[in-house]
Amino acid sequence: FEPVVGLYAALVGMIVYALFGSSRQLIIGPEATTAILVATVVAPLAGGDVARYASLAATLAILIGVICILAGKFRMGFVANFFSKPILTGYIAGTALIVISSQLGKIFGISLESDGFFAKIWELIISLDETHLLTLAVGLVTILGLILLKRFAPKVPGTLVALVVAILVSSYFNLAEYGVAVVGQVVSGLPELQIPIVSLTDIAMLVPAALALSVLIFADGVLTSRVFGRKNHYDIDANQELVALGAANVSTGFFQSFSVAASSSRTVVNDNSGGKSQMVGLIAAGLVIVFLLFFTSLLQSLPTAVLGAIIIVACISLFDIQEFRSLHIVRHSEYYLAILTLFGVLVIGIIPGIALAIACSLIVFIQRVYRPHTSVLGIEPGVDGYHGIAPGRDLQVVPGMIVYGFDAPLFFANAPYLMDQVTDLISTADPPLKYLLLDAEAIPDIDTTAADTLKDIHQVLREKGITLGIARANKRLRETMQLTGLEDL
């Protein structure tokens, strides 16, 4: 692709997402991970034919768009509900590190070929002797300037200032002659509507990749949009996000471009600059149109190190150390889940890392339901109602009776645990029990296995002369108890 194709993708993506998306800050456009995966899929099929390469990439974008739109219309956005706060926290930190690592080559003036965060860092370390010092100086000065502007003049558009100053300085001193990499010539003009020409065989070969990329683009988009939605106090509609991302990809496919996705770096720049609505995307698209028509020549002197510095500074703000500390204080398991997501994204990639974190979330959830919180309830002086009794206190509310709380749905997996708990209670009770009262307020319903277990508990207690009672059963639970004969017992 010519570099201008990236501007086409940004232009079409921003306009379409602004019309359909639910995020106020998310910026859609060409994104490094997606672009690399598209190239990986398309290059072997293109066989070195540039025109075929472009047609296949455009077709892949259309297929991704159709899949996302259909998923949105069938309300498959619920998948996003598996992305919990710890996963969001770890994901965004890991993604920020990946984006930063992708820009280090520009800052040091070194061409880094490795894929993956750690491989790229290692390649940079062993290649430090190749550092282009002037390029490094340009990058570091830009980073320092952006940080100072953000600290002492937060209302000044630091990114715009950096771009203008960099172009002026690079043009005046002709930095390209001293070995500083610059953007170079960009073709002018707007994209035209084109239908990519491919065969049915090509489409069939692209479908599996389109499915995988659809998941990647949706997961990345909804996670990023939820981060900024939570930060700016509004809700994200996951189904609408699917439709918006799908529409953006279909559009880019018909306008001479390739798949687009959420850009974490540009979204951060948008948020840091005070963007409050998708008018930012529309205005940016309008400026891209003006730029494509009249000002592409201005970019040729812009050092790529400046672009890298802007992205790095933007990504630094994504690290929320306080969020990790909060997770650690409130619940260690969620803190470790955030750390796992962070390293999963860095080590095995964004989608596998998120999948691993979701799997671990489900395991933790199952463990909590399988071995739920239980307690013996009693009266605390000065506090209304019944509450868990502190260890060491008399467990019997009145002599011969224990009130027992089971704080989870009761079903086949944890019913044996309830039996074990009851058995322990009656075997250690002093004085011996006459009544066991089960607080069912936290039990929304039971399955047939749980019903049979309650019958077994009733039988065991009856043989010992103990009466079983159930309190605070809701309507649905009572109906199930009637159907299974428990209420009569």
PAPA-601750 format. One record per residue (C-alpha): residue number from 0; x, y negated, z negated; residue in three letters. Coordinates in steps of 0.001 Angstrom, whole numbers, plus 500000, padded with zeros to 6 digits. Each point is the difference from the previous one (the first is absolute). Layout:
% PAPA-601750
NODE   n     c1     c2     c3 res
NODE NUM      X      Y      Z ALA
...
***
This chain:
% PAPA-601750
NODE   n     c1     c2     c3 res
NODE   0 500000 500000 500000 PHE
NODE   1 500946 496381 500511 GLU
NODE   2 500139 498021 496725 PRO
NODE   3 496970 497973 501117 VAL
NODE   4 497801 503113 499617 VAL
NODE   5 500388 499619 496247 GLY
NODE   6 498524 496501 500272 LEU
NODE   7 497097 501407 502029 TYR
NODE   8 499337 502514 497238 ALA
NODE   9 500136 497297 497334 ALA
NODE  10 497697 497688 501976 LEU
NODE  11 497263 502561 500742 VAL
NODE  12 500285 501728 496610 GLY
NODE  13 499581 496792 497989 MET
NODE  14 496993 498801 501995 ILE
NODE  15 498089 503284 499858 VAL
NODE  16 500759 500694 496343 TYR
NODE  17 498889 496488 499044 ALA
NODE  18 496616 500773 501573 LEU
NODE  19 499453 503398 498365 PHE
NODE  20 502270 500366 496944 GLY
NODE  21 499042 499615 496333 SER
NODE  22 503389 498841 498697 SER
NODE  23 500679 496280 499791 ARG
NODE  24 503795 500307 500052 GLN
NODE  25 500799 503080 502100 LEU
NODE  26 501914 499291 503193 ILE
NODE  27 499804 502597 502779 ILE
NODE  28 502651 500426 502652 GLY
NODE  29 503001 502042 501102 PRO
NODE  30 501451 501850 497008 GLU
NODE  31 503355 501774 499825 ALA
NODE  32 498895 503437 498741 THR
NODE  33 497089 500239 502412 THR
NODE  34 502105 498766 502929 ALA
NODE  35 502695 502588 499300 ILE
NODE  36 497436 502809 499790 LEU
NODE  37 498364 498852 503243 VAL
NODE  38 503376 500042 501718 ALA
NODE  39 500701 503477 498603 THR
NODE  40 496724 501306 501437 VAL
NODE  41 500026 498195 503337 VAL
NODE  42 503663 500118 501044 ALA
NODE  43 500187 503782 500636 PRO
NODE  44 496795 499859 502079 LEU
NODE  45 501097 496972 502029 ALA
NODE  46 503162 501626 501333 GLY
NODE  47 501778 496677 500406 GLY
NODE  48 497232 498469 502144 ASP
NODE  49 499443 496489 498607 VAL
NODE  50 496534 499584 501516 ALA
NODE  51 498868 503418 498722 ARG
NODE  52 501457 499163 496580 TYR
NODE  53 497854 496857 499826 ALA
NODE  54 496860 501838 501159 SER
NODE  55 500470 502802 497460 LEU
NODE  56 500626 497538 497158 ALA
NODE  57 496883 498012 500929 ALA
NODE  58 497916 503208 500228 THR
NODE  59 501273 501116 496590 LEU
NODE  60 498895 496661 498541 ALA
NODE  61 496517 500420 501506 ILE
NODE  62 499696 503553 498636 LEU
NODE  63 501059 498840 496533 ILE
NODE  64 497432 497205 500195 GLY
NODE  65 497170 502315 501007 VAL
NODE  66 500830 502429 497174 ILE
NODE  67 500063 497191 497417 CYS
NODE  68 496715 498501 501238 ILE
NODE  69 498264 503380 499881 LEU
NODE  70 501401 500646 496514 ALA
NODE  71 498698 496609 498875 GLY
NODE  72 496559 500580 501486 LYS
NODE  73 499788 503386 498278 PHE
NODE  74 501055 498283 496746 ARG
NODE  75 503243 501880 499505 MET
NODE  76 501482 497049 498146 GLY
NODE  77 499347 501795 496705 PHE
NODE  78 503416 501603 500508 VAL
NODE  79 501414 496665 498826 ALA
NODE  80 498489 500628 496544 ASN
NODE  81 502787 502500 499395 PHE
NODE  82 502491 497122 500047 PHE
NODE  83 500083 499121 496290 SER
NODE  84 501757 497052 498350 LYS
NODE  85 503205 501983 499260 PRO
NODE  86 500104 501132 503643 ILE
NODE  87 499471 496418 501175 LEU
NODE  88 502757 498740 497708 THR
NODE  89 502522 502635 501050 GLY
NODE  90 499044 499841 503664 TYR
NODE  91 500401 496262 500373 ILE
NODE  92 503366 500016 498187 ALA
NODE  93 501253 502875 502157 GLY
NODE  94 498770 498372 503193 THR
NODE  95 501705 496749 499024 ALA
NODE  96 503313 501841 499561 LEU
NODE  97 499591 501710 503381 ILE
NODE  98 499282 496684 501715 VAL
NODE  99 502976 498354 498258 ILE
NODE 100 502309 502846 501080 SER
NODE 101 498784 499591 503594 SER
NODE 102 501191 496360 499963 GLN
NODE 103 503443 500501 498441 LEU
NODE 104 501616 500743 503351 GLY
NODE 105 498893 496574 501254 LYS
NODE 106 501394 498285 496906 ILE
NODE 107 503416 501696 500220 PHE
NODE 108 500196 499911 503783 GLY
NODE 109 500272 503806 500152 ILE
NODE 110 497992 502322 502218 SER
NODE 111 498525 502638 497673 LEU
NODE 112 498723 503104 501797 GLU
NODE 113 498933 502170 497046 SER
NODE 114 496396 500742 499140 ASP
NODE 115 498821 500039 496415 GLY
NODE 116 500762 497695 497099 PHE
NODE 117 502918 501823 498379 PHE
NODE 118 501613 500943 503309 ALA
NODE 119 499852 496390 501134 LYS
NODE 120 501503 498732 496726 ILE
NODE 121 502808 502550 500215 TRP
NODE 122 500719 499088 503629 GLU
NODE 123 500183 496337 498982 LEU
NODE 124 502453 500781 497175 ILE
NODE 125 502386 501965 502209 ILE
NODE 126 499752 497343 502730 SER
NODE 127 500658 496936 497833 LEU
NODE 128 503379 499491 501677 ASP
NODE 129 498060 499198 503199 GLU
NODE 130 498137 497122 498347 THR
NODE 131 499776 496872 502138 HIS
NODE 132 500823 497335 497428 LEU
NODE 133 498335 497066 501773 LEU
NODE 134 496788 502003 500432 THR
NODE 135 500139 500972 496316 LEU
NODE 136 500492 496345 499038 ALA
NODE 137 496970 498958 502095 VAL
NODE 138 497855 502694 498382 GLY
NODE 139 501098 499273 496417 LEU
NODE 140 499593 496233 500385 VAL
NODE 141 496482 500556 501362 THR
NODE 142 499110 502315 497084 ILE
NODE 143 501356 497494 497471 LEU
NODE 144 498178 497124 501673 GLY
NODE 145 496687 501844 500040 LEU
NODE 146 500326 500952 496323 ILE
NODE 147 500844 496424 498995 LEU
NODE 148 497103 498584 502014 LEU
NODE 149 497606 502479 498422 LYS
NODE 150 501317 499167 496533 ARG
NODE 151 500174 496211 500205 PHE
NODE 152 497663 499090 502887 ALA
NODE 153 497367 502762 500178 PRO
NODE 154 497641 497942 502198 LYS
NODE 155 502618 499595 502745 VAL
NODE 156 499582 502663 502760 PRO
NODE 157 503434 501523 499460 GLY
NODE 158 499701 502496 502853 THR
NODE 159 499237 497281 502547 LEU
NODE 160 502805 497788 498676 VAL
NODE 161 502453 502896 500236 ALA
NODE 162 499017 500780 503594 LEU
NODE 163 500249 496390 501196 VAL
NODE 164 503320 499342 498263 VAL
NODE 165 501442 503297 501236 ALA
NODE 166 499055 499304 503629 ILE
NODE 167 501429 496472 499842 LEU
NODE 168 503254 501086 498367 VAL
NODE 169 500415 503013 502291 SER
NODE 170 499364 497891 503108 SER
NODE 171 502299 497142 498917 TYR
NODE 172 502932 502203 498993 PHE
NODE 173 499254 502706 502579 ASN
NODE 174 500269 502758 497417 LEU
NODE 175 499458 502681 502640 ALA
NODE 176 503483 499248 501394 GLU
NODE 177 501450 500834 496566 TYR
NODE 178 498380 503431 499946 GLY
NODE 179 496802 499201 498082 VAL
NODE 180 497150 502102 501419 ALA
NODE 181 497072 497938 501257 VAL
NODE 182 496544 500902 501260 VAL
NODE 183 500839 499220 503638 GLY
NODE 184 497742 499308 502964 GLN
NODE 185 496287 500744 499584 VAL
NODE 186 497716 500183 503066 VAL
NODE 187 497215 497399 500050 SER
NODE 188 496316 500528 500844 GLY
NODE 189 496962 501747 498513 LEU
NODE 190 499184 503721 500154 PRO
NODE 191 497533 501225 502604 GLU
NODE 192 497162 502493 499582 LEU
NODE 193 501152 503355 501364 GLN
NODE 194 498653 503545 499841 ILE
NODE 195 502900 502402 499424 PRO
NODE 196 500223 502709 502654 ILE
NODE 197 500578 503435 498479 VAL
NODE 198 498777 503541 500564 SER
NODE 199 497709 502106 497810 LEU
NODE 200 503030 502151 499213 THR
NODE 201 501818 496929 498685 ASP
NODE 202 497013 499103 497834 ILE
NODE 203 499822 503531 498591 ALA
NODE 204 503706 499861 499126 MET
NODE 205 499581 496619 498282 LEU
NODE 206 496968 500895 497843 VAL
NODE 207 501904 501789 497169 PRO
NODE 208 502397 497073 499687 ALA
NODE 209 497072 497578 500102 ALA
NODE 210 498345 501814 497085 LEU
NODE 211 503185 499888 497927 ALA
NODE 212 500647 496343 500811 LEU
NODE 213 496388 499119 499181 SER
NODE 214 500515 501327 496479 VAL
NODE 215 503292 498106 499675 LEU
NODE 216 498563 496722 501288 ILE
NODE 217 496881 500236 497824 PHE
NODE 218 501897 501008 496859 ALA
NODE 219 502570 497251 500485 ASP
NODE 220 497338 497406 500848 GLY
NODE 221 497573 500760 497188 VAL
NODE 222 502760 500244 497382 LEU
NODE 223 501494 496670 501043 THR
NODE 224 496601 498278 500231 SER
NODE 225 498972 501327 496561 ARG
NODE 226 503220 498717 498454 VAL
NODE 227 499247 496477 501194 PHE
NODE 228 496272 500354 499366 GLY
NODE 229 500746 500893 496373 ARG
NODE 230 502529 497178 499754 LYS
NODE 231 497520 497438 501374 ASN
NODE 232 496892 501427 498273 HIS
NODE 233 497781 501316 502782 TYR
NODE 234 498873 503433 501249 ASP
NODE 235 501071 501911 503092 ILE
NODE 236 497529 502024 502097 ASP
NODE 237 501959 503094 501040 ALA
NODE 238 497514 500996 502718 ASN
NODE 239 500121 496511 501488 GLN
NODE 240 503798 500161 499910 GLU
NODE 241 499858 503173 502102 LEU
NODE 242 497782 498260 502555 VAL
NODE 243 502207 496893 500048 ALA
NODE 244 503240 501953 500405 LEU
NODE 245 498347 502123 502684 GLY
NODE 246 498733 496995 501933 ALA
NODE 247 503433 498359 499800 ALA
NODE 248 501708 503096 501422 ASN
NODE 249 497473 500504 502798 VAL
NODE 250 500474 496348 500978 SER
NODE 251 503797 500120 499999 THR
NODE 252 499837 503163 502112 GLY
NODE 253 498036 498148 502686 PHE
NODE 254 502292 496938 499858 PHE
NODE 255 503375 501424 500989 GLN
NODE 256 501177 500854 496490 SER
NODE 257 500376 502795 497459 PHE
NODE 258 498579 501042 496624 SER
NODE 259 499691 497365 497303 VAL
NODE 260 499786 500384 496237 ALA
NODE 261 500065 497976 496824 ALA
NODE 262 503218 498037 499677 SER
NODE 263 501041 499918 496343 SER
NODE 264 502690 497411 500631 SER
NODE 265 497804 497571 501974 ARG
NODE 266 497141 500496 497532 THR
NODE 267 502315 499050 497150 VAL
NODE 268 501157 496930 501908 VAL
NODE 269 496348 499082 500577 ASN
NODE 270 499101 500408 496328 ASP
NODE 271 503107 498166 498785 ASN
NODE 272 499163 497122 502342 SER
NODE 273 496555 499651 498429 GLY
NODE 274 497860 501764 502624 GLY
NODE 275 496442 500438 498671 LYS
NODE 276 498072 501327 503017 SER
NODE 277 500381 501554 503430 GLN
NODE 278 499997 496510 501464 MET
NODE 279 503744 500332 499471 VAL
NODE 280 500024 502920 502445 GLY
NODE 281 497918 498130 502556 LEU
NODE 282 502131 496861 499751 ILE
NODE 283 503161 502114 500241 ALA
NODE 284 498569 501719 503082 ALA
NODE 285 499238 496608 501521 GLY
NODE 286 503553 498896 499376 LEU
NODE 287 501294 503231 501551 VAL
NODE 288 497970 499169 503129 ILE
NODE 289 501514 496506 500156 VAL
NODE 290 503404 501493 499327 PHE
NODE 291 499649 502643 502721 LEU
NODE 292 498974 497365 502514 LEU
NODE 293 502458 497218 499273 PHE
NODE 294 502631 500700 497361 PHE
NODE 295 501445 503493 500365 THR
NODE 296 503324 498449 500977 SER
NODE 297 500314 498543 496491 LEU
NODE 298 500376 503439 498499 LEU
NODE 299 503084 500951 501930 GLN
NODE 300 502301 498145 497570 SER
NODE 301 498383 501294 496780 LEU
NODE 302 502443 502208 498049 PRO
NODE 303 498501 503386 499186 THR
NODE 304 501675 499740 496579 ALA
NODE 305 497578 497173 499159 VAL
NODE 306 497019 502200 500848 LEU
NODE 307 501456 502724 497796 GLY
NODE 308 500549 497546 497133 ALA
NODE 309 496391 498770 500183 ILE
NODE 310 498689 503564 499780 ILE
NODE 311 502335 500953 497147 ILE
NODE 312 498980 497013 497876 VAL
NODE 313 496342 500757 500679 ALA
NODE 314 500433 503640 498951 CYS
NODE 315 501817 499133 496782 ILE
NODE 316 496780 498457 498726 SER
NODE 317 498266 503378 500377 LEU
NODE 318 501973 501459 497094 PHE
NODE 319 497754 499709 496977 ASP
NODE 320 502167 501211 497120 ILE
NODE 321 497326 498901 497537 GLN
NODE 322 497530 502373 501673 GLU
NODE 323 502340 502938 499435 PHE
NODE 324 500484 498935 496371 ARG
NODE 325 496249 499742 499511 SER
NODE 326 499481 503508 501368 LEU
NODE 327 502725 501312 497704 HIS
NODE 328 498402 498407 496955 ILE
NODE 329 496421 501037 500761 VAL
NODE 330 500529 503536 501323 ARG
NODE 331 503310 501737 500615 HIS
NODE 332 498512 502399 502568 SER
NODE 333 498897 497104 502226 GLU
NODE 334 503423 498358 499678 TYR
NODE 335 501684 503217 501145 TYR
NODE 336 497483 500266 502839 LEU
NODE 337 500970 496496 501179 ALA
NODE 338 503687 500929 499851 ILE
NODE 339 499275 503244 501862 LEU
NODE 340 498160 498071 502727 THR
NODE 341 502876 497522 500257 LEU
NODE 342 502641 502682 500482 PHE
NODE 343 497677 502158 502102 GLY
NODE 344 499565 497158 502478 VAL
NODE 345 503766 499419 500057 LEU
NODE 346 501079 503640 500253 VAL
NODE 347 497388 501779 502127 ILE
NODE 348 498218 497109 501691 GLY
NODE 349 496891 497883 499532 ILE
NODE 350 497237 502491 500827 ILE
NODE 351 501656 503096 498415 PRO
NODE 352 500891 497885 496951 GLY
NODE 353 496424 498781 499598 ILE
NODE 354 498670 503537 500564 ALA
NODE 355 502315 501312 497279 LEU
NODE 356 498856 497276 497607 ALA
NODE 357 496312 500723 500726 ILE
NODE 358 500612 503708 499413 ALA
NODE 359 501635 499206 496662 CYS
NODE 360 497099 497683 499114 SER
NODE 361 497562 502822 500640 LEU
NODE 362 502102 502381 497909 ILE
NODE 363 499994 497522 497100 VAL
NODE 364 496237 499547 500405 PHE
NODE 365 499406 503750 500034 ILE
NODE 366 502203 500389 496943 GLN
NODE 367 497967 497383 498134 ARG
NODE 368 496730 501704 500900 VAL
NODE 369 501415 503482 499361 TYR
NODE 370 501253 498968 496570 ARG
NODE 371 497838 496972 499185 PRO
NODE 372 500086 497849 496916 HIS
NODE 373 497971 501497 497182 THR
NODE 374 499454 498870 496433 SER
NODE 375 498146 500663 496799 VAL
NODE 376 497675 497060 499432 LEU
NODE 377 499167 498276 496758 GLY
NODE 378 499095 496692 498411 ILE
NODE 379 502646 497309 499648 GLU
NODE 380 499322 497486 497208 PRO
NODE 381 498727 496703 501413 GLY
NODE 382 499677 501333 503585 VAL
NODE 383 496691 500844 501675 ASP
NODE 384 499415 503484 501378 GLY
NODE 385 502142 503109 500029 TYR
NODE 386 503689 499931 500933 HIS
NODE 387 502968 502339 500114 GLY
NODE 388 501198 500854 496504 ILE
NODE 389 503642 499287 499255 ALA
NODE 390 502169 503072 499223 PRO
NODE 391 500021 500960 496352 GLY
NODE 392 496453 498932 499275 ARG
NODE 393 497159 502334 499088 ASP
NODE 394 498610 501228 503346 LEU
NODE 395 496503 500673 498694 GLN
NODE 396 497553 497079 500133 VAL
NODE 397 497919 501756 497383 VAL
NODE 398 501017 503266 498328 PRO
NODE 399 499503 502855 502452 GLY
NODE 400 499709 497903 503196 MET
NODE 401 502514 498843 502650 ILE
NODE 402 499187 497555 502804 VAL
NODE 403 502179 500782 503015 TYR
NODE 404 500539 497812 503106 GLY
NODE 405 501020 501377 503402 PHE
NODE 406 500961 497072 502248 ASP
NODE 407 499765 501412 503534 ALA
NODE 408 497669 501754 502432 PRO
NODE 409 499578 503614 498871 LEU
NODE 410 500568 502508 502791 PHE
NODE 411 501658 503314 500818 PHE
NODE 412 503587 498730 499612 ALA
NODE 413 499726 498541 496487 ASN
NODE 414 497178 502091 498531 ALA
NODE 415 502499 502526 498497 PRO
NODE 416 501792 497054 498364 TYR
NODE 417 496751 499014 498279 LEU
NODE 418 499592 503578 498751 MET
NODE 419 503565 499976 498604 ASP
NODE 420 499470 496657 498287 GLN
NODE 421 496739 501118 498364 VAL
NODE 422 501583 503269 498884 THR
NODE 423 502858 498105 498333 ASP
NODE 424 497608 497609 498281 LEU
NODE 425 497792 502665 498446 ILE
NODE 426 502920 502182 498958 SER
NODE 427 501710 497189 498057 THR
NODE 428 496893 498277 498618 ALA
NODE 429 499953 499523 496230 ASP
NODE 430 497366 500353 498670 PRO
NODE 431 498629 502469 502593 PRO
NODE 432 497794 498451 502662 LEU
NODE 433 496232 500172 500200 LYS
NODE 434 499591 497549 502895 TYR
NODE 435 502079 499019 503034 LEU
NODE 436 498705 496938 501864 LEU
NODE 437 501387 499475 503528 LEU
NODE 438 499983 496352 501146 ASP
NODE 439 499161 500293 503732 ALA
NODE 440 500010 496268 500787 GLU
NODE 441 503107 500383 502198 ALA
NODE 442 498708 503169 501702 ILE
NODE 443 497980 498919 503075 PRO
NODE 444 499084 503530 501054 ASP
NODE 445 501074 503638 499781 ILE
NODE 446 500383 502806 502511 ASP
NODE 447 498861 503608 499555 THR
NODE 448 503361 501096 498571 THR
NODE 449 499829 497267 497367 ALA
NODE 450 496388 500940 499235 ALA
NODE 451 501036 503621 499431 ASP
NODE 452 502859 498804 497767 THR
NODE 453 497580 497964 497880 LEU
NODE 454 497807 503077 499682 LYS
NODE 455 503038 501994 498868 ASP
NODE 456 500884 497279 497481 ILE
NODE 457 496421 500045 498738 HIS
NODE 458 500146 503789 499586 GLN
NODE 459 503356 499913 498167 VAL
NODE 460 498773 497260 497662 LEU
NODE 461 496678 501743 499349 ARG
NODE 462 501815 503166 498984 GLU
NODE 463 501873 497931 497415 LYS
NODE 464 496839 498303 498783 GLY
NODE 465 500836 496671 501639 ILE
NODE 466 497415 497903 501864 THR
NODE 467 501112 498330 503249 LEU
NODE 468 498478 496618 500863 GLY
NODE 469 500533 497718 503014 ILE
NODE 470 499599 496227 499634 ALA
NODE 471 499786 497122 502496 ARG
NODE 472 499374 502242 503015 ALA
NODE 473 498984 497920 503025 ASN
NODE 474 496990 500779 502192 LYS
NODE 475 501927 501989 502606 ARG
NODE 476 501773 502080 497362 LEU
NODE 477 496697 500734 498233 ARG
NODE 478 498450 501099 503298 GLU
NODE 479 502903 502391 500599 THR
NODE 480 499681 501285 496432 MET
NODE 481 496311 500675 500618 GLN
NODE 482 500683 501865 503251 LEU
NODE 483 502689 502169 498384 THR
NODE 484 498057 500687 496815 GLY
NODE 485 502438 498102 497778 LEU
NODE 486 497444 497560 498697 GLU
NODE 487 497905 502842 498567 ASP
NODE 488 503076 501407 498265 LEU
***
